[in-house]
Amino acid sequence: MNYLAERMSAIDASGIRKVFALAAKMKNPINLSIGQPDYDVDQICKDEACRQIQAGFNSYTQTWGIEELREGVSAYYERKFGVPLKNVMITGGVSGGLFLALMATINPGDEVICGDPYFVMYKHLVNLLGGSSVAVDTYPDFKLTPERVEAAITPKTKAVIVNSPANPTGVILDASEMQALADTARKHNLLVISDEIYESLAYDAPPATMAGRYENTLVLNGFSKNMAMTGWRLGYAAGPESVIQAMNTLQQYSFVCAPSFAQKAAVPALTADMSEKVEKYQRKRDLVYNGLKDAFTCVKPGGAFYIFPQAPDNDGDAFVKKAIENNVLIIPGSVFSECASCFRISFAAPDEVIIKGCEALKSLAR
């Protein structure tokens, strides 16, 4: 007897995790694959976490999270963007928030638009729920524009996912581009799900948010990419009250609540000075872009810590295989796209690894 649910046939094991598993077997690879900061959690947050554990703050919290963190998140957006978040709930990472959001809103047959390339979870979670993921081609500039969105809208379209700064391209949408998308969503009465996990890592222009631009916008953010709390599984969601209430109900029967001590420790993270980290990653961005641009066609990333170059002969899968055989770990673009022409590099790595990796990749391209 096959005990697996039919829905499991709609998804595949993450291509990123497959590369991580491969990396564990390699000896001292040049690792440009991992999408997590190469710095540690701030000491003040570590100290607060330890203090809360020792003080006995180890039980369940309310499902939607502790009040001081929910209020702190809203105040963070008001300070940074001039828009306080409404109806905030704390989630088990942005991934947990995304899963709850789609569970709460997507029916079988509903269509969800996202830009192609896309973060791997978007497509697979929509498919898992019986929806249809509509990946809109954004090559070669990787911008999700109103024109591209409108061309993909059908009577079945329910939502559009916006991700800026984007994984895997590092491309940023500015405030006017976000407003244009918000206006398009309003015109067609679509739900906007805005994944803003990389908003702290913007290099050439101030970061922007979808919050406050359109009433049917659900903002997802968290502490993994800016504060390096990847293993703490802590995120937040804010948006229409009906959607947040439904997500909260689902969380009661799934994640229950986000880790208690981590919620307390995240409160000081909301007022941390990110400038030194941003400057460091801007230097790394320049290092990888200048190191690759003469050998590969690539869009200069404006944020996050990824770059998405075009592979020789437009065959990203073959080039990644060749790179791995030469001890360089990168991710094939086909993991993030319906097109296999590119590959993803994470420059969340020491400078010497970036330099060594760029030289190796240029040599392989030649």
Steps between C-alpha positions, in 0.01 A plus 500: 500500500619851419455701819597833348236762426448589135595860574861393554531438128456875449833583663860385482784512752660843501785529253677726750487231768639248250801726448538544878504121536765480231706769673510291816686230307755732336834589651550876544283612209491859378151546634292770332169323550371570848238771538571601857708782650867430568479695828354380829201619701568827685631449852219701657249257351698196615522642850127573510417150376716344772353731763144408400578126503656525845207712619262223398341660194482161331128428472251558221420859415173621357468365148542840335810580708600717793361852507833683528634332184180559304503866601873521436457369145233759424719777644798376292303548177377840615857617572643361179220550249256736670232229500410310818399138438149397597381162630849363566552134585828320571570194285743211486729678256392660174466151355247417770319827434489431126360151558229633733416782258453267204312243712263773613430647155556256213231262379557217250506655155599850617788657311787678675733721297867543583801622308728246332767452642331439837580375849456123489219481758255717306435253221506183706277619784236629258508170313481303827174677583348419163548848364682590182826692516529741208864596453529823301815526288703801621819433302733676432454781758320285764242772573141408583308775319128581472510416129643155567251437780198615299595275208476201735171586673201273437161465674669242726775733623480542879833647608837633395821442694750786506857444623734798531795486541464172318637152545668380273581817301562774758287734289310776684171674428496865598204680658348610168528148355333356809222758481439409137463133597269595786282702260484203264399268783229743610369525144454122485412449869796270564665412829863614513740286703818703549807304610728766650752282685796676332377861542788585737760405239461774236810666355443766236166650600277508807295182546127512429201311634160398364349586839254789491466503120194276466259374764512136384873459557651237727856586608737219601833570668727356765836484673693236303674710236567828678571367851634155401234322708454232232474216751277692741201477261351839564298713260192716490198572284269800480206583280124472460338400828302212348813343351707543818222354712480197269880460514488523877238225513715280278805569715309370804480161327847495348792704634306592820728801554845625412782411746435690823852608601581595139206740496637680803850509352373646172365815666845670526578381146236737368705802608842365399725710277529315168728751327827312551350175372346672199832666412677165531254331265512787255877446478442129445241578234751721319767232538289226339347722231832650391656156518245345263364772269772470236452124464126463559186694415353600836269759651662696783305411816363795698438300815498165680817291456446325168599546137349302210745486207426349161691176444714426194285363216193588711534164675504566874457134595805391300710789629408431863587133454838605360553745788420239764739256335761773551411548867292817456152487651234710325128441439350430155257766383244232410433461875351852494366524148323338209813594307836328552726769355647641823652406835481655846792616709467601863761757597429449870852365529847619604664735249776252423242232414318743266825593323611138469154396378481773237842406363403132484170574326664728245757231429223242449313739268811543286 
